[in-house]
Amino acid sequence: MESLPVRKTGVNAMLIHQGMEQPERLTQLNQMAITQITSLLRHKDQTKKLNT
């Protein structure tokens, strides 16, 4: 989980470089976070198998 903020920082820097304004960047980053968490929850059984 600690790697998520680093990834977001990289994506945020990329969006800034593309000239995207802060409110739109926030929307994009939030949607990415929601997608990642949804995916983790949807595949939690497979994730548990990887950790054993």
C-alpha positions, -999 to +999 in steps of 0.1 A: +000+000+000+029+024+006+038+024-030+004+040-041+014+076-031+046+073-050+028+062-081+002+090-076+031+115-073+045+103-106+012+105-123+005+139-108+038+152-122+030+138-156-005+155-155+012+188-145+037+184-173+007+180-197-007+213-185-037+199-167-052+222-140-053+212-104-091+204-101-090+181-131-058+164-118-075+158-085-104+142-103-082+120-124-061+109-094-091+102-073-106+081-101-074+061-104-073+055-066-110+043-067-102+020-096-071+005-078-090-001-046-120-016-064-097-039-082-079-050-050-113-056-033-126-075-063-095-098-064-088-101-027-091-139-028-063-140-054-043-115-035-045-137-004-031-167-024-001-146-035+007-138+002+007-174+014 
